[in-house]
Amino acid sequence: MAIREFADLTWEDARDLDRGRTVVVLPCGAIEAHGPHLPLATDIVIAQAMARAGAARIEARGLTALLLPPLPFAAAPFAAAFAGTLSVAASTVTALVVDLARELTRHRFAALAIANGHVDPAHLGALAEAIACAREARLLPIAAPDLSKKPWAARLSDEFKSGACHAGRYEGSIVMAERPDLVRDAIRLALPPIPASLSTAIRSGARTFEEAGGPRAYFGWPADATAEEGRATVATLGEILAEAVSSAMTPGGTA
């Protein structure tokens, strides 16, 4: 059975849902530079793939899942210097997610699941702040697994765990699996590896891709990306999202 899109429903469709057993899934990405070979929408592509895979697994657990249109704007200061990057204030992201959670609570939905494909520290902080605000306001549970942290990071690829993973093999593989038409493959195959770890650079105080050692807005091994790896990674991301939802919906649980 195909996962339904929230925006495709009529208001009577929405009224007749068993909303107390319905999880609303928000793909969350960014429009930002991803090397010379991947589209500005890379994080959105990843988020939508994660959302679809997660929604299928949520439904397999006996719940209903509805997909929201993706949130394409995020805090993206690391890539702000590159043409095409559209970075918004972290407070804007926090406010939007809290407002959305408030509306979903008003409609008595069971939970909000955020399939996040954008790991800029400012954006992750914005989501964490939104979850804290929603919890304080006693809104519906929000599941937004932070892929940069345990236990989720350990389940992803070696490149991802190394921290050298922006527009490299990890992200390139997912885009090749989901939207191969958007990959500039001749450019990708000619790119040399940049094994500099973004996570290490961030801990050392770097604030931009350039400071972290990525002058062309990519890190990792883009030439090694494969659609097969991308499909496997999307499946893992879907499992992570579904598990986070189960945890968030358990009294005292977190995600």
C-alpha positions in Angstrom: 0.0 0.0 0.0 1.4 3.4 -1.0 2.2 5.9 1.8 -0.3 8.8 1.6 0.7 12.4 1.2 -0.8 14.6 3.9 -1.4 17.5 1.4 -3.3 15.2 -0.9 -6.0 14.6 1.6 -9.3 16.4 1.7 -10.3 17.9 5.1 -12.9 15.1 5.4 -10.2 12.5 4.8 -8.2 14.1 7.6 -11.3 14.2 9.8 -11.9 10.5 9.3 -8.4 9.4 10.1 -7.6 7.5 13.3 -5.4 10.4 14.2 -4.5 8.9 17.6 -2.6 6.2 15.7 -1.3 8.4 12.8 2.3 9.6 12.7 3.0 12.6 10.5 6.4 12.5 8.8 8.3 15.7 7.9 11.3 15.4 5.5 13.7 18.2 6.5 16.6 19.2 4.3 18.4 22.3 3.0 19.3 24.1 -0.2 23.1 24.2 0.0 26.3 23.5 -1.9 27.2 19.8 -2.3 30.3 19.9 -4.4 30.5 20.4 -8.1 28.7 17.1 -8.8 25.6 16.9 -6.6 22.5 19.2 -6.6 21.8 21.9 -4.1 18.8 19.8 -3.1 20.9 16.8 -2.0 19.8 16.9 1.6 16.1 17.2 0.6 16.5 14.1 -1.7 18.0 12.2 1.3 15.3 13.4 3.7 12.5 12.4 1.4 14.0 9.0 0.8 14.4 8.5 4.6 10.8 9.7 5.1 9.3 7.2 2.6 11.4 4.3 4.0 10.6 5.2 7.6 6.9 5.7 6.8 6.7 2.2 5.4 8.3 0.7 8.5 6.0 2.8 10.8 3.0 1.3 9.0 4.5 -2.2 9.3 4.4 -1.6 13.1 0.6 -1.1 13.0 0.4 2.6 12.8 -0.6 5.0 9.9 2.0 7.3 8.4 1.4 10.5 6.4 4.1 12.3 4.5 4.3 16.1 4.7 5.8 18.2 1.9 9.5 18.6 2.7 10.9 21.6 4.6 13.6 22.8 2.2 15.1 25.7 4.2 17.5 25.3 7.1 20.3 26.9 9.0 23.3 26.2 6.7 26.2 28.5 7.8 28.9 26.0 6.9 28.0 26.3 3.2 26.8 30.0 3.2 29.8 31.3 1.2 28.9 29.1 -1.8 26.6 30.2 -4.6 23.1 28.8 -4.3 23.2 28.1 -0.6 20.1 29.5 1.1 20.7 29.6 4.9 18.0 30.8 7.3 18.2 31.6 11.0 18.2 28.6 13.3 15.5 30.3 15.3 13.3 30.3 12.2 13.6 26.5 12.0 12.9 26.1 15.7 9.8 28.3 15.6 8.4 26.6 12.5 8.8 23.1 13.9 7.3 24.1 17.3 4.3 25.7 15.5 3.8 22.6 13.4 3.9 20.4 16.5 1.4 22.7 18.1 -1.0 22.3 15.1 -0.6 18.5 14.9 -1.3 18.4 18.7 -4.4 20.4 18.2 -5.5 17.9 15.6 -4.7 15.0 18.0 -2.1 13.2 15.8 0.0 10.6 17.6 3.5 11.9 16.8 5.7 14.0 14.5 8.6 12.2 12.9 11.4 14.4 11.4 13.4 12.7 8.6 16.4 15.0 8.7 19.0 14.9 5.9 20.9 18.1 7.0 23.6 17.8 9.7 25.0 21.3 9.9 25.5 21.9 13.7 23.3 25.0 13.7 20.4 23.1 12.1 20.8 20.1 14.5 20.8 22.6 17.4 17.6 24.2 16.0 15.8 20.8 15.9 17.0 20.0 19.4 15.7 23.3 20.7 12.3 22.7 19.0 12.0 19.3 20.6 12.8 20.8 24.0 10.2 23.5 23.5 7.6 21.0 22.4 8.3 18.8 25.4 8.0 21.8 27.8 4.7 22.8 26.2 3.5 19.2 26.4 2.9 18.9 22.7 2.8 15.6 20.8 6.0 13.4 20.8 8.6 14.4 18.2 11.1 11.8 16.9 14.0 13.4 15.2 17.0 11.1 15.3 20.3 13.0 15.3 22.4 10.9 12.9 25.6 12.5 14.1 25.2 10.9 17.5 25.0 7.5 19.1 23.3 5.1 18.6 22.3 6.1 15.1 25.7 7.1 13.7 27.2 3.7 14.4 24.7 2.1 12.0 25.8 4.2 9.0 28.7 3.8 6.6 32.4 4.0 7.5 32.7 7.3 5.5 29.8 8.8 7.5 31.3 7.7 10.8 34.7 9.2 9.8 33.1 12.6 9.5 34.3 13.1 5.9 30.9 12.7 4.5 29.5 15.8 2.9 28.8 15.2 -0.8 31.0 12.1 -0.7 30.3 8.4 -1.0 27.5 8.4 1.6 25.4 11.2 0.2 26.4 10.6 -3.4 25.2 7.0 -3.2 21.8 8.0 -1.9 21.3 10.6 -4.7 22.4 8.1 -7.3 19.8 5.6 -6.0 17.0 8.2 -5.7 17.7 10.8 -8.4 20.5 9.7 -10.7 19.4 12.3 -13.2 20.7 15.0 -10.8 24.2 13.6 -10.5 27.0 15.1 -12.7 28.7 11.8 -13.0 31.6 12.7 -15.2 32.6 15.3 -12.7 32.0 13.0 -9.7 34.2 10.3 -11.1 37.1 12.7 -11.6 37.0 14.2 -8.0 39.9 13.2 -5.7 39.1 12.1 -2.2 39.1 14.7 0.6 39.4 12.6 3.8 39.3 15.6 6.1 36.8 15.0 8.9 34.2 17.6 9.3 33.3 16.5 12.8 37.0 16.8 13.9 37.2 20.2 12.3 34.0 21.4 14.0 35.4 20.3 17.4 38.6 22.3 16.5 36.5 25.4 15.9 36.0 25.4 12.1 32.8 27.3 11.1 32.8 26.8 7.3 33.6 24.2 4.7 36.6 26.1 3.6 38.0 26.3 7.2 37.4 22.5 7.5 39.4 21.8 4.3 36.6 21.5 1.7 37.2 24.4 -0.8 34.7 22.9 -3.3 32.1 22.0 -0.7 32.7 18.3 -0.6 34.4 15.8 1.7 35.0 12.1 1.5 35.2 9.8 -1.6 32.6 10.9 -4.1 34.0 8.7 -6.9 33.3 5.6 -4.9 29.5 6.2 -4.6 27.1 3.5 -5.9 23.4 3.3 -6.2 23.5 -0.1 -4.5 25.1 1.5 -1.4 22.5 4.3 -1.6 19.6 1.8 -1.5 21.0 0.0 1.5 21.6 3.3 3.3 18.1 4.4 2.7 16.8 1.2 4.2 18.9 1.8 7.3 17.7 5.4 7.6 14.1 4.2 7.4 14.7 1.7 10.2 16.3 4.4 12.3 13.3 6.7 11.9 10.8 4.0 12.7 12.8 3.0 15.8 13.0 6.6 16.9 9.2 7.0 16.6 8.6 3.9 18.7 11.0 5.3 21.4 9.4 8.8 21.3 5.9 7.3 21.7 6.9 5.2 24.7 6.3 7.0 28.0 9.6 8.4 29.1 11.2 7.6 25.8 13.4 9.9 23.7 14.4 10.0 20.1 
